[in-house]
Amino acid sequence: MRVYKGQRMIVLDGPEGVLRTIPMGLGFAPEGHKQFEGDGRTPEGSYVIDRRNPESLFHLSIGISYPNEADIAYAKAQGRSPGGDIFIHGGPRPGIDPTNKRDWTAGCIAVSDREIEDIYAMVKNGTPIDIYS
């Protein structure tokens, strides 16, 4: 799985190439790598899908393994928390359309409810996810 923040696009890969591309929204301050709790950024780098939440407040969600050891060490060196609970999820707030470039999450990746249903079914825990700027 690949995420291109600048293009607001998720790419789902299969054994023979690209299975699907999905438009997305990001955190309210999308430029740069997430460093601290509350910064509104979406992480950049290599992570894995590490959990699922069928009871998510945002329809369904799958978790991204942020923060990793380097993220934790950097934030700690600055005397801050790296934050956490970064997910790909659906369920935008009323009036928010995740398919445009308005970024509204606290650092998560937002897609439509229909798209998170497909992602939830297709992407298993342990799947690598590379997030690019």
N, CA, C and O atoms as a printed pandas DataFrame, in Angstrom:
     atom_number atom_name residue_name chain_id  residue_number  x_coord  y_coord  z_coord
0              1         N          MET        A               1    0.856   -1.165    0.000
1              2        CA          MET        A               1    0.000    0.000    0.000
2              3         C          MET        A               1    0.897    1.222    0.000
3              4         O          MET        A               1    1.878    1.296    0.740
4              5         N          ARG        A               2    0.541    2.176   -0.844
5              6        CA          ARG        A               2    1.287    3.431   -0.909
6              7         C          ARG        A               2    0.324    4.605   -0.749
7              8         O          ARG        A               2   -0.813    4.576   -1.219
8              9         N          VAL        A               3    0.820    5.639   -0.068
9             10        CA          VAL        A               3    0.047    6.866    0.128
10            11         C          VAL        A               3    0.891    8.025   -0.378
11            12         O          VAL        A               3    2.046    8.182    0.016
12            13         N          TYR        A               4    0.305    8.837   -1.254
13            14        CA          TYR        A               4    0.974   10.014   -1.795
14            15         C          TYR        A               4    0.233   11.241   -1.281
15            16         O          TYR        A               4   -0.813   11.621   -1.807
16            17         N          LYS        A               5    0.798   11.854   -0.240
17            18        CA          LYS        A               5    0.128   12.979    0.410
18            19         C          LYS        A               5   -0.094   14.135   -0.552
19            20         O          LYS        A               5   -1.189   14.695   -0.599
20            21         N          GLY        A               6    0.925   14.499   -1.317
21            22        CA          GLY        A               6    0.807   15.643   -2.221
22            23         C          GLY        A               6   -0.260   15.468   -3.279
23            24         O          GLY        A               6   -0.879   16.441   -3.710
24            25         N          GLN        A               7   -0.477   14.241   -3.699
25            26        CA          GLN        A               7   -1.491   13.940   -4.715
26            27         C          GLN        A               7   -2.823   13.547   -4.101
27            28         O          GLN        A               7   -3.806   13.358   -4.816
28            29         N          ARG        A               8   -2.862   13.421   -2.755
29            30        CA          ARG        A               8   -4.069   12.997   -2.034
30            31         C          ARG        A               8   -4.591   11.683   -2.625
31            32         O          ARG        A               8   -5.757   11.571   -3.003
32            33         N          MET        A               9   -3.679   10.680   -2.692
33            34        CA          MET        A               9   -4.018    9.432   -3.349
34            35         C          MET        A               9   -3.447    8.233   -2.590
35            36         O          MET        A               9   -2.283    8.228   -2.192
36            37         N          ILE        A              10   -4.297    7.212   -2.398
37            38        CA          ILE        A              10   -3.874    5.911   -1.874
38            39         C          ILE        A              10   -3.784    4.965   -3.072
39            40         O          ILE        A              10   -4.665    4.951   -3.932
40            41         N          VAL        A              11   -2.718    4.181   -3.117
41            42        CA          VAL        A              11   -2.560    3.160   -4.151
42            43         C          VAL        A              11   -2.539    1.796   -3.471
43            44         O          VAL        A              11   -1.673    1.515   -2.643
44            45         N          LEU        A              12   -3.501    0.956   -3.833
45            46        CA          LEU        A              12   -3.545   -0.411   -3.318
46            47         C          LEU        A              12   -2.889   -1.313   -4.352
47            48         O          LEU        A              12   -3.332   -1.402   -5.497
48            49         N          ASP        A              13   -1.822   -1.981   -3.922
49            50        CA          ASP        A              13   -1.060   -2.833   -4.814
50            51         C          ASP        A              13   -1.445   -4.291   -4.622
51            52         O          ASP        A              13   -1.768   -4.716   -3.513
52            53         N          GLY        A              14   -1.409   -5.046   -5.697
53            54        CA          GLY        A              14   -1.617   -6.486   -5.664
54            55         C          GLY        A              14   -0.394   -7.173   -6.243
55            56         O          GLY        A              14    0.568   -6.506   -6.626
56            57         N          PRO        A              15   -0.419   -8.483   -6.310
57            58        CA          PRO        A              15    0.749   -9.217   -6.802
58            59         C          PRO        A              15    1.110   -8.894   -8.250
59            60         O          PRO        A              15    2.259   -9.070   -8.655
60            61         N          GLU        A              16    0.144   -8.427   -9.026
61            62        CA          GLU        A              16    0.402   -8.146  -10.436
62            63         C          GLU        A              16    0.322   -6.663  -10.766
63            64         O          GLU        A              16    0.203   -6.296  -11.935
64            65         N          GLY        A              17    0.385   -5.810   -9.756
65            66        CA          GLY        A              17    0.363   -4.373  -10.010
66            67         C          GLY        A              17   -0.707   -3.658   -9.222
67            68         O          GLY        A              17   -1.212   -4.172   -8.225
68            69         N          VAL        A              18   -1.044   -2.481   -9.673
69            70        CA          VAL        A              18   -2.011   -1.633   -8.975
70            71         C          VAL        A              18   -3.410   -2.216   -9.096
71            72         O          VAL        A              18   -3.894   -2.487  -10.195
72            73         N          LEU        A              19   -4.054   -2.403   -7.938
73            74        CA          LEU        A              19   -5.437   -2.876   -7.907
74            75         C          LEU        A              19   -6.419   -1.710   -7.985
75            76         O          LEU        A              19   -7.459   -1.789   -8.639
76            77         N          ARG        A              20   -6.056   -0.624   -7.297
77            78        CA          ARG        A              20   -7.008    0.484   -7.184
78            79         C          ARG        A              20   -6.307    1.728   -6.671
79            80         O          ARG        A              20   -5.342    1.639   -5.912
80            81         N          THR        A              21   -6.794    2.883   -7.087
81            82        CA          THR        A              21   -6.356    4.147   -6.504
82            83         C          THR        A              21   -7.578    4.807   -5.869
83            84         O          THR        A              21   -8.689    4.721   -6.391
84            85         N          ILE        A              22   -7.352    5.465   -4.732
85            86        CA          ILE        A              22   -8.448    6.029   -3.950
86            87         C          ILE        A              22   -8.079    7.448   -3.526
87            88         O          ILE        A              22   -7.014    7.652   -2.944
88            89         N          PRO        A              23   -8.928    8.425   -3.803
89            90        CA          PRO        A              23   -8.655    9.788   -3.321
90            91         C          PRO        A              23   -8.832    9.869   -1.810
91            92         O          PRO        A              23   -9.575    9.083   -1.223
92            93         N          MET        A              24   -8.147   10.824   -1.185
93            94        CA          MET        A              24   -8.167   10.903    0.282
94            95         C          MET        A              24   -7.993   12.336    0.755
95            96         O          MET        A              24   -7.600   13.218   -0.008
96            97         N          GLY        A              25   -8.289   12.546    2.015
97            98        CA          GLY        A              25   -7.972   13.771    2.713
98            99         C          GLY        A              25   -6.969   13.462    3.817
99           100         O          GLY        A              25   -6.754   12.299    4.158
100          101         N          LEU        A              26   -6.352   14.511    4.377
101          102        CA          LEU        A              26   -5.286   14.348    5.371
102          103         C          LEU        A              26   -5.559   15.170    6.616
103          104         O          LEU        A              26   -6.657   15.685    6.827
104          105         N          GLY        A              27   -4.518   15.274    7.433
105          106        CA          GLY        A              27   -4.578   16.112    8.616
106          107         C          GLY        A              27   -4.704   17.585    8.247
107          108         O          GLY        A              27   -4.431   17.975    7.112
108          109         N          PHE        A              28   -5.119   18.397    9.210
109          110        CA          PHE        A              28   -5.388   19.820    8.936
110          111         C          PHE        A              28   -4.130   20.620    8.634
111          112         O          PHE        A              28   -4.229   21.754    8.167
112          113         N          ALA        A              29   -2.944   20.062    8.888
113          114        CA          ALA        A              29   -1.668   20.700    8.538
114          115         C          ALA        A              29   -0.825   19.656    7.793
115          116         O          ALA        A              29    0.115   19.103    8.364
116          117         N          PRO        A              30   -1.153   19.384    6.529
117          118        CA          PRO        A              30   -0.625   18.200    5.858
118          119         C          PRO        A              30    0.849   18.260    5.443
119          120         O          PRO        A              30    1.434   17.214    5.162
120          121         N          GLU        A              31    1.457   19.422    5.397
121          122        CA          GLU        A              31    2.840   19.524    4.934
122          123         C          GLU        A              31    3.806   18.990    5.971
123          124         O          GLU        A              31    3.744   19.375    7.139
124          125         N          GLY        A              32    4.710   18.094    5.547
125          126        CA          GLY        A              32    5.750   17.585    6.423
126          127         C          GLY        A              32    5.322   16.360    7.212
127          128         O          GLY        A              32    4.147   15.996    7.259
128          129         N          HIS        A              33    6.316   15.739    7.829
129          130        CA          HIS        A              33    6.134   14.513    8.607
130          131         C          HIS        A              33    5.582   14.833    9.995
131          132         O          HIS        A              33    5.986   15.809   10.627
132          133         N          LYS        A              34    4.667   14.008   10.450
133          134        CA          LYS        A              34    4.138   14.159   11.816
134          135         C          LYS        A              34    5.284   14.017   12.811
135          136         O          LYS        A              34    6.069   13.072   12.729
136          137         N          GLN        A              35    5.378   14.950   13.745
137          138        CA          GLN        A              35    6.436   14.908   14.744
138          139         C          GLN        A              35    5.897   14.908   16.167
139          140         O          GLN        A              35    6.472   14.280   17.056
140          141         N          PHE        A              36    4.784   15.621   16.381
141          142        CA          PHE        A              36    4.288   15.804   17.735
142          143         C          PHE        A              36    2.774   15.649   17.800
143          144         O          PHE        A              36    2.063   15.900   16.827
144          145         N          GLU        A              37    2.307   15.236   18.948
145          146        CA          GLU        A              37    0.880   15.170   19.201
146          147         C          GLU        A              37    0.262   16.543   18.968
147          148         O          GLU        A              37    0.776   17.555   19.443
148          149         N          GLY        A              38   -0.841   16.566   18.236
149          150        CA          GLY        A              38   -1.570   17.809   18.012
150          151         C          GLY        A              38   -1.068   18.660   16.873
151          152         O          GLY        A              38   -1.604   19.746   16.650
152          153         N          ASP        A              39   -0.041   18.208   16.124
153          154        CA          ASP        A              39    0.488   19.062   15.050
154          155         C          ASP        A              39   -0.343   19.009   13.773
155          156         O          ASP        A              39   -0.088   19.779   12.847
156          157         N          GLY        A              40   -1.340   18.112   13.703
157          158        CA          GLY        A              40   -2.237   18.050   12.541
158          159         C          GLY        A              40   -1.605   17.459   11.299
159          160         O          GLY        A              40   -2.202   17.496   10.223
160          161         N          ARG        A              41   -0.408   16.915   11.430
161          162        CA          ARG        A              41    0.275   16.341   10.275
162          163         C          ARG        A              41   -0.004   14.845   10.176
163          164         O          ARG        A              41   -0.320   14.187   11.167
164          165         N          THR        A              42    0.119   14.328    8.962
165          166        CA          THR        A              42    0.036   12.902    8.691
166          167         C          THR        A              42    1.463   12.387    8.552
167          168         O          THR        A              42    2.273   13.021    7.876
168          169         N          PRO        A              43    1.796   11.257    9.170
169          170        CA          PRO        A              43    3.183   10.766    9.099
170          171         C          PRO        A              43    3.650   10.514    7.671
171          172         O          PRO        A              43    2.849   10.361    6.749
172          173         N          GLU        A              44    4.967   10.477    7.517
173          174        CA          GLU        A              44    5.612   10.074    6.269
174          175         C          GLU        A              44    6.630    9.005    6.621
175          176         O          GLU        A              44    7.276    9.083    7.666
176          177         N          GLY        A              45    6.778    8.019    5.770
177          178        CA          GLY        A              45    7.745    6.957    6.001
178          179         C          GLY        A              45    7.115    5.589    5.845
179          180         O          GLY        A              45    6.007    5.456    5.325
180          181         N          SER        A              46    7.835    4.570    6.301
181          182        CA          SER        A              46    7.402    3.182    6.179
182          183         C          SER        A              46    6.832    2.687    7.507
183          184         O          SER        A              46    7.491    2.748    8.544
184          185         N          TYR        A              47    5.613    2.205    7.453
185          186        CA          TYR        A              47    4.897    1.694    8.612
186          187         C          TYR        A              47    4.196    0.405    8.197
187          188         O          TYR        A              47    4.428   -0.098    7.097
188          189         N          VAL        A              48    3.345   -0.130    9.059
189          190        CA          VAL        A              48    2.507   -1.278    8.715
190          191         C          VAL        A              48    1.093   -1.030    9.228
191          192         O          VAL        A              48    0.877   -0.251   10.157
192          193         N          ILE        A              49    0.141   -1.708    8.602
193          194        CA          ILE        A              49   -1.223   -1.711    9.122
194          195         C          ILE        A              49   -1.209   -2.659   10.317
195          196         O          ILE        A              49   -0.889   -3.839   10.170
196          197         N          ASP        A              50   -1.555   -2.147   11.502
197          198        CA          ASP        A              50   -1.358   -2.957   12.710
198          199         C          ASP        A              50   -2.600   -3.209   13.550
199          200         O          ASP        A              50   -2.522   -3.910   14.558
200          201         N          ARG        A              51   -3.742   -2.656   13.162
201          202        CA          ARG        A              51   -4.949   -2.902   13.948
202          203         C          ARG        A              51   -6.171   -2.492   13.137
203          204         O          ARG        A              51   -6.069   -1.794   12.129
204          205         N          ARG        A              52   -7.330   -2.946   13.608
205          206        CA          ARG        A              52   -8.596   -2.658   12.937
206          207         C          ARG        A              52   -9.602   -2.215   13.989
207          208         O          ARG        A              52   -9.564   -2.676   15.130
208          209         N          ASN        A              53  -10.493   -1.326   13.603
209          210        CA          ASN        A              53  -11.530   -0.901   14.524
210          211         C          ASN        A              53  -12.879   -0.893   13.803
211          212         O          ASN        A              53  -13.216    0.076   13.122
212          213         N          PRO        A              54  -13.652   -1.978   13.954
213          214        CA          PRO        A              54  -14.972   -2.019   13.329
214          215         C          PRO        A              54  -15.985   -1.116   14.031
215          216         O          PRO        A              54  -17.071   -0.877   13.503
216          217         N          GLU        A              55  -15.638   -0.615   15.214
217          218        CA          GLU        A              55  -16.527    0.264   15.984
218          219         C          GLU        A              55  -16.054    1.715   15.945
219          220         O          GLU        A              55  -16.407    2.503   16.823
220          221         N          SER        A              56  -15.276    2.069   14.959
221          222        CA          SER        A              56  -14.715    3.414   14.846
222          223         C          SER        A              56  -15.810    4.481   14.817
223          224         O          SER        A              56  -16.897    4.257   14.286
224          225         N          LEU        A              57  -15.510    5.629   15.389
225          226        CA          LEU        A              57  -16.417    6.775   15.287
226          227         C          LEU        A              57  -16.509    7.268   13.847
227          228         O          LEU        A              57  -17.431    8.004   13.495
228          229         N          PHE        A              58  -15.546    6.859   13.013
229          230        CA          PHE        A              58  -15.504    7.277   11.611
230          231         C          PHE        A              58  -15.793    6.091   10.698
231          232         O          PHE        A              58  -15.028    5.808    9.776
232          233         N          HIS        A              59  -16.900    5.400   10.959
233          234        CA          HIS        A              59  -17.432    4.277   10.193
234          235         C          HIS        A              59  -16.605    3.014   10.429
235          236         O          HIS        A              59  -17.020    2.161   11.214
236          237         N          LEU        A              60  -15.469    2.867    9.789
237          238        CA          LEU        A              60  -14.501    1.792   10.006
238          239         C          LEU        A              60  -13.130    2.434    9.994
239          240         O          LEU        A              60  -12.956    3.531    9.464
240          241         N          SER        A              61  -12.140    1.742   10.585
241          242        CA          SER        A              61  -10.787    2.279   10.493
242          243         C          SER        A              61   -9.763    1.166   10.593
243          244         O          SER        A              61   -9.997    0.131   11.217
244          245         N          ILE        A              62   -8.608    1.406    9.955
245          246        CA          ILE        A              62   -7.452    0.524   10.094
246          247         C          ILE        A              62   -6.286    1.375   10.572
247          248         O          ILE        A              62   -6.068    2.487   10.091
248          249         N          GLY        A              63   -5.540    0.828   11.530
249          250        CA          GLY        A              63   -4.477    1.587   12.185
250          251         C          GLY        A              63   -3.141    1.488   11.479
251          252         O          GLY        A              63   -2.801    0.466   10.883
252          253         N          ILE        A              64   -2.392    2.578   11.561
253          254        CA          ILE        A              64   -1.032    2.677   11.022
254          255         C          ILE        A              64   -0.088    2.672   12.216
255          256         O          ILE        A              64   -0.380    3.305   13.231
256          257         N          SER        A              65    1.029    1.977   12.118
257          258        CA          SER        A              65    1.931    1.736   13.246
258          259         C          SER        A              65    2.752    2.946   13.693
259          260         O          SER        A              65    3.785    2.774   14.340
260          261         N          TYR        A              66    2.323    4.153   13.369
261          262        CA          TYR        A              66    2.948    5.363   13.912
262          263         C          TYR        A              66    2.589    5.469   15.387
263          264         O          TYR        A              66    1.442    5.208   15.749
264          265         N          PRO        A              67    3.536    5.847   16.260
265          266        CA          PRO        A              67    4.927    6.214   16.009
266          267         C          PRO        A              67    5.859    4.993   16.039
267          268         O          PRO        A              67    5.621    4.031   16.770
268          269         N          ASN        A              68    6.921    5.054   15.231
269          270        CA          ASN        A              68    7.946    4.019   15.312
270          271         C          ASN        A              68    9.032    4.480   16.291
271          272         O          ASN        A              68    8.910    5.546   16.893
272          273         N          GLU        A              69   10.074    3.695   16.448
273          274        CA          GLU        A              69   11.114    4.033   17.430
274          275         C          GLU        A              69   11.763    5.383   17.144
275          276         O          GLU        A              69   12.025    6.155   18.066
276          277         N          ALA        A              70   12.023    5.668   15.867
277          278        CA          ALA        A              70   12.646    6.951   15.512
278          279         C          ALA        A              70   11.709    8.125   15.824
279          280         O          ALA        A              70   12.157    9.164   16.310
280          281         N          ASP        A              71   10.422    7.962   15.548
281          282        CA          ASP        A              71    9.439    9.016   15.848
282          283         C          ASP        A              71    9.403    9.293   17.350
283          284         O          ASP        A              71    9.373   10.448   17.776
284          285         N          ILE        A              72    9.406    8.225   18.147
285          286        CA          ILE        A              72    9.361    8.360   19.608
286          287         C          ILE        A              72   10.625    9.048   20.112
287          288         O          ILE        A              72   10.552    9.950   20.947
288          289         N          ALA        A              73   11.781    8.627   19.608
289          290        CA          ALA        A              73   13.057    9.204   20.047
290          291         C          ALA        A              73   13.141   10.690   19.709
291          292         O          ALA        A              73   13.596   11.487   20.529
292          293         N          TYR        A              74   12.705   11.066   18.505
293          294        CA          TYR        A              74   12.763   12.482   18.116
294          295         C          TYR        A              74   11.882   13.333   19.034
295          296         O          TYR        A              74   12.323   14.359   19.553
296          297         N          ALA        A              75   10.650   12.903   19.225
297          298        CA          ALA        A              75    9.735   13.671   20.075
298          299         C          ALA        A              75   10.260   13.753   21.504
299          300         O          ALA        A              75   10.201   14.812   22.129
300          301         N          LYS        A              76   10.770   12.648   22.018
301          302        CA          LYS        A              76   11.294   12.626   23.392
302          303         C          LYS        A              76   12.462   13.587   23.540
303          304         O          LYS        A              76   12.579   14.274   24.555
304          305         N          ALA        A              77   13.340   13.641   22.517
305          306        CA          ALA        A              77   14.484   14.556   22.553
306          307         C          ALA        A              77   14.034   16.015   22.594
307          308         O          ALA        A              77   14.763   16.884   23.074
308          309         N          GLN        A              78   12.833   16.276   22.089
309          310        CA          GLN        A              78   12.280   17.632   22.103
310          311         C          GLN        A              78   11.403   17.880   23.327
311          312         O          GLN        A              78   10.825   18.955   23.486
312          313         N          GLY        A              79   11.315   16.863   24.189
313          314        CA          GLY        A              79   10.477   16.988   25.377
314          315         C          GLY        A              79    8.991   16.958   25.083
315          316         O          GLY        A              79    8.195   17.536   25.822
316          317         N          ARG        A              80    8.613   16.282   23.996
317          318        CA          ARG        A              80    7.215   16.265   23.571
318          319         C          ARG        A              80    6.740   14.845   23.333
319          320         O          ARG        A              80    7.538   13.907   23.346
320          321         N          SER        A              81    5.458   14.685   23.118
321          322        CA          SER        A              81    4.856   13.406   22.764
322          323         C          SER        A              81    4.741   13.320   21.244
323          324         O          SER        A              81    4.411   14.312   20.595
324          325         N          PRO        A              82    5.015   12.124   20.660
325          326        CA          PRO        A              82    4.862   11.987   19.217
326          327         C          PRO        A              82    3.407   11.867   18.777
327          328         O          PRO        A              82    3.105   11.970   17.588
328          329         N          GLY        A              83    2.512   11.650   19.723
329          330        CA          GLY        A              83    1.124   11.392   19.364
330          331         C          GLY        A              83    0.966    9.953   18.926
331          332         O          GLY        A              83    1.882    9.146   19.083
332          333         N          GLY        A              84   -0.174    9.634   18.387
333          334        CA          GLY        A              84   -0.458    8.279   17.938
334          335         C          GLY        A              84   -1.869    8.197   17.413
335          336         O          GLY        A              84   -2.454    9.206   17.017
336          337         N          ASP        A              85   -2.420    6.995   17.410
337          338        CA          ASP        A              85   -3.783    6.772   16.911
338          339         C          ASP        A              85   -3.972    7.326   15.505
339          340         O          ASP        A              85   -4.922    8.061   15.236
340          341         N          ILE        A              86   -3.058    6.964   14.617
341          342        CA          ILE        A              86   -3.166    7.367   13.215
342          343         C          ILE        A              86   -3.845    6.228   12.458
343          344         O          ILE        A              86   -3.399    5.082   12.509
344          345         N          PHE        A              87   -4.912    6.553   11.766
345          346        CA          PHE        A              87   -5.735    5.569   11.066
346          347         C          PHE        A              87   -6.049    6.014    9.645
347          348         O          PHE        A              87   -5.947    7.193    9.306
348          349         N          ILE        A              88   -6.429    5.055    8.834
349          350        CA          ILE        A              88   -7.171    5.323    7.596
350          351         C          ILE        A              88   -8.612    5.056    7.971
351          352         O          ILE        A              88   -8.937    3.975    8.462
352          353         N          HIS        A              89   -9.482    6.029    7.745
353          354        CA          HIS        A              89  -10.877    5.872    8.165
354          355         C          HIS        A              89  -11.836    6.574    7.225
355          356         O          HIS        A              89  -11.440    7.390    6.393
356          357         N          GLY        A              90  -13.101    6.238    7.377
357          358        CA          GLY        A              90  -14.168    6.886    6.620
358          359         C          GLY        A              90  -14.879    7.885    7.497
359          360         O          GLY        A              90  -14.289    8.479    8.400
360          361         N          GLY        A              91  -16.161    8.062    7.216
361          362        CA          GLY        A              91  -17.026    8.850    8.070
362          363         C          GLY        A              91  -16.675   10.307    8.259
363          364         O          GLY        A              91  -16.547   10.756    9.398
364          365         N          PRO        A              92  -16.514   11.066    7.187
365          366        CA          PRO        A              92  -16.211   12.484    7.393
366          367         C          PRO        A              92  -17.325   13.188    8.146
367          368         O          PRO        A              92  -18.489   12.789    8.105
368          369         N          ARG        A              93  -16.932   14.237    8.826
369          370        CA          ARG        A              93  -17.930   15.060    9.503
370          371         C          ARG        A              93  -18.898   15.633    8.468
371          372         O          ARG        A              93  -18.520   15.796    7.308
372          373         N          PRO        A              94  -20.121   15.938    8.852
373          374        CA          PRO        A              94  -21.069   16.521    7.890
374          375         C          PRO        A              94  -20.476   17.753    7.211
375          376         O          PRO        A              94  -19.883   18.618    7.856
376          377         N          GLY        A              95  -20.652   17.807    5.901
377          378        CA          GLY        A              95  -20.164   18.941    5.124
378          379         C          GLY        A              95  -18.722   18.807    4.667
379          380         O          GLY        A              95  -18.223   19.681    3.958
380          381         N          ILE        A              96  -18.033   17.728    5.054
381          382        CA          ILE        A              96  -16.646   17.523    4.645
382          383         C          ILE        A              96  -16.607   16.422    3.591
383          384         O          ILE        A              96  -17.167   15.344    3.795
384          385         N          ASP        A              97  -15.959   16.686    2.481
385          386        CA          ASP        A              97  -15.823   15.717    1.399
386          387         C          ASP        A              97  -14.360   15.304    1.307
387          388         O          ASP        A              97  -13.534   16.111    0.880
388          389         N          PRO        A              98  -14.002   14.056    1.696
389          390        CA          PRO        A              98  -12.596   13.653    1.690
390          391         C          PRO        A              98  -12.013   13.479    0.295
391          392         O          PRO        A              98  -10.808   13.266    0.160
392          393         N          THR        A              99  -12.835   13.562   -0.742
393          394        CA          THR        A              99  -12.315   13.389   -2.089
394          395         C          THR        A              99  -11.779   14.692   -2.671
395          396         O          THR        A              99  -11.235   14.694   -3.775
396          397         N          ASN        A             100  -11.923   15.797   -1.947
397          398        CA          ASN        A             100  -11.310   17.020   -2.439
398          399         C          ASN        A             100  -10.055   17.294   -1.620
399          400         O          ASN        A             100   -9.621   16.425   -0.864
400          401         N          LYS        A             101   -9.469   18.463   -1.747
401          402        CA          LYS        A             101   -8.201   18.726   -1.075
402          403         C          LYS        A             101   -8.365   19.409    0.281
403          404         O          LYS        A             101   -7.381   19.886    0.848
404          405         N          ARG        A             102   -9.572   19.466    0.805
405          406        CA          ARG        A             102   -9.748   20.018    2.144
406          407         C          ARG        A             102   -9.329   18.972    3.153
407          408         O          ARG        A             102   -9.855   17.859    3.166
408          409         N          ASP        A             103   -8.396   19.328    3.986
409          410        CA          ASP        A             103   -7.849   18.393    4.960
410          411         C          ASP        A             103   -8.428   18.716    6.321
411          412         O          ASP        A             103   -8.336   19.850    6.792
412          413         N          TRP        A             104   -9.024   17.718    6.953
413          414        CA          TRP        A             104   -9.819   17.978    8.148
414          415         C          TRP        A             104   -9.489   17.094    9.333
415          416         O          TRP        A             104   -9.963   17.368   10.436
416          417         N          THR        A             105   -8.690   16.036    9.155
417          418        CA          THR        A             105   -8.447   15.131   10.286
418          419         C          THR        A             105   -7.372   15.703   11.209
419          420         O          THR        A             105   -6.781   16.745   10.924
420          421         N          ALA        A             106   -7.132   15.007   12.316
421          422        CA          ALA        A             106   -6.075   15.412   13.254
422          423         C          ALA        A             106   -4.733   14.789   12.873
423          424         O          ALA        A             106   -3.765   14.892   13.627
424          425         N          GLY        A             107   -4.669   14.149   11.713
425          426        CA          GLY        A             107   -3.442   13.511   11.238
426          427         C          GLY        A             107   -3.708   12.195   10.536
427          428         O          GLY        A             107   -2.795   11.581    9.983
428          429         N          CYS        A             108   -4.950   11.765   10.559
429          430        CA          CYS        A             108   -5.342   10.516    9.902
430          431         C          CYS        A             108   -5.509   10.728    8.392
431          432         O          CYS        A             108   -5.400   11.843    7.882
432          433         N          ILE        A             109   -5.774    9.628    7.707
433          434        CA          ILE        A             109   -6.069    9.624    6.276
434          435         C          ILE        A             109   -7.559    9.320    6.151
435          436         O          ILE        A             109   -8.026    8.295    6.648
436          437         N          ALA        A             110   -8.305   10.202    5.491
437          438        CA          ALA        A             110   -9.759   10.067    5.401
438          439         C          ALA        A             110  -10.187    9.711    3.978
439          440         O          ALA        A             110   -9.707   10.287    3.002
440          441         N          VAL        A             111  -11.103    8.747    3.890
441          442        CA          VAL        A             111  -11.716    8.356    2.623
442          443         C          VAL        A             111  -13.227    8.263    2.850
443          444         O          VAL        A             111  -13.703    8.420    3.974
444          445         N          SER        A             112  -13.964    8.012    1.788
445          446        CA          SER        A             112  -15.409    7.877    1.955
446          447         C          SER        A             112  -15.733    6.574    2.693
447          448         O          SER        A             112  -14.897    5.674    2.780
448          449         N          ASP        A             113  -16.942    6.490    3.216
449          450        CA          ASP        A             113  -17.367    5.271    3.904
450          451         C          ASP        A             113  -17.289    4.060    2.973
451          452         O          ASP        A             113  -16.838    2.993    3.389
452          453         N          ARG        A             114  -17.712    4.209    1.750
453          454        CA          ARG        A             114  -17.667    3.101    0.779
454          455         C          ARG        A             114  -16.222    2.665    0.545
455          456         O          ARG        A             114  -15.935    1.470    0.473
456          457         N          GLU        A             115  -15.315    3.633    0.426
457          458        CA          GLU        A             115  -13.915    3.294    0.176
458          459         C          GLU        A             115  -13.268    2.618    1.386
459          460         O          GLU        A             115  -12.474    1.694    1.211
460          461         N          ILE        A             116  -13.586    3.055    2.612
461          462        CA          ILE        A             116  -12.991    2.382    3.775
462          463         C          ILE        A             116  -13.549    0.964    3.901
463          464         O          ILE        A             116  -12.848    0.073    4.380
464          465         N          GLU        A             117  -14.784    0.739    3.484
465          466        CA          GLU        A             117  -15.304   -0.630    3.485
466          467         C          GLU        A             117  -14.464   -1.528    2.576
467          468         O          GLU        A             117  -14.143   -2.658    2.945
468          469         N          ASP        A             118  -14.111   -1.033    1.403
469          470        CA          ASP        A             118  -13.278   -1.806    0.477
470          471         C          ASP        A             118  -11.863   -1.990    1.021
471          472         O          ASP        A             118  -11.317   -3.092    0.973
472          473         N          ILE        A             119  -11.271   -0.915    1.538
473          474        CA          ILE        A             119   -9.913   -1.007    2.090
474          475         C          ILE        A             119   -9.899   -1.977    3.264
475          476         O          ILE        A             119   -9.002   -2.814    3.369
476          477         N          TYR        A             120  -10.878   -1.871    4.138
477          478        CA          TYR        A             120  -10.977   -2.733    5.324
478          479         C          TYR        A             120  -11.018   -4.209    4.913
479          480         O          TYR        A             120  -10.404   -5.055    5.562
480          481         N          ALA        A             121  -11.744   -4.511    3.832
481          482        CA          ALA        A             121  -11.862   -5.891    3.351
482          483         C          ALA        A             121  -10.599   -6.364    2.630
483          484         O          ALA        A             121  -10.257   -7.545    2.702
484          485         N          MET        A             122   -9.912   -5.471    1.945
485          486        CA          MET        A             122   -8.782   -5.855    1.098
486          487         C          MET        A             122   -7.430   -5.858    1.812
487          488         O          MET        A             122   -6.557   -6.659    1.478
488          489         N          VAL        A             123   -7.251   -4.979    2.781
489          490        CA          VAL        A             123   -5.936   -4.781    3.399
490          491         C          VAL        A             123   -5.905   -5.478    4.756
491          492         O          VAL        A             123   -6.715   -5.189    5.637
492          493         N          LYS        A             124   -4.974   -6.381    4.903
493          494        CA          LYS        A             124   -4.866   -7.168    6.136
494          495         C          LYS        A             124   -3.845   -6.556    7.091
495          496         O          LYS        A             124   -2.961   -5.809    6.671
496          497         N          ASN        A             125   -3.974   -6.876    8.374
497          498        CA          ASN        A             125   -2.956   -6.465    9.347
498          499         C          ASN        A             125   -1.609   -7.014    8.916
499          500         O          ASN        A             125   -1.522   -8.129    8.402
500          501         N          GLY        A             126   -0.557   -6.231    9.126
501          502        CA          GLY        A             126    0.782   -6.614    8.695
502          503         C          GLY        A             126    1.150   -6.104    7.319
503          504         O          GLY        A             126    2.303   -6.233    6.906
504          505         N          THR        A             127    0.196   -5.523    6.593
505          506        CA          THR        A             127    0.476   -4.977    5.267
506          507         C          THR        A             127    1.380   -3.752    5.406
507          508         O          THR        A             127    1.072   -2.845    6.179
508          509         N          PRO        A             128    2.491   -3.713    4.670
509          510        CA          PRO        A             128    3.329   -2.511    4.696
510          511         C          PRO        A             128    2.581   -1.318    4.074
511          512         O          PRO        A             128    1.816   -1.474    3.122
512          513         N          ILE        A             129    2.823   -0.139    4.632
513          514        CA          ILE        A             129    2.279    1.095    4.078
514          515         C          ILE        A             129    3.397    2.119    4.026
515          516         O          ILE        A             129    3.998    2.458    5.046
516          517         N          ASP        A             130    3.669    2.605    2.823
517          518        CA          ASP        A             130    4.685    3.644    2.611
518          519         C          ASP        A             130    3.973    4.952    2.334
519          520         O          ASP        A             130    3.176    5.054    1.401
520          521         N          ILE        A             131    4.266    5.952    3.153
521          522        CA          ILE        A             131    3.596    7.249    3.057
522          523         C          ILE        A             131    4.631    8.268    2.577
523          524         O          ILE        A             131    5.641    8.514    3.237
524          525         N          TYR        A             132    4.350    8.855    1.409
525          526        CA          TYR        A             132    5.243    9.804    0.767
526          527         C          TYR        A             132    4.688   11.220    0.859
527          528         O          TYR        A             132    3.479   11.418    0.978
528          529         N          SER        A             133    5.584   12.199    0.802
529          530        CA          SER        A             133    5.144   13.608    0.884
530          531         C          SER        A             133    4.371   14.037   -0.336
531          532         O          SER        A             133    3.936   15.186   -0.419
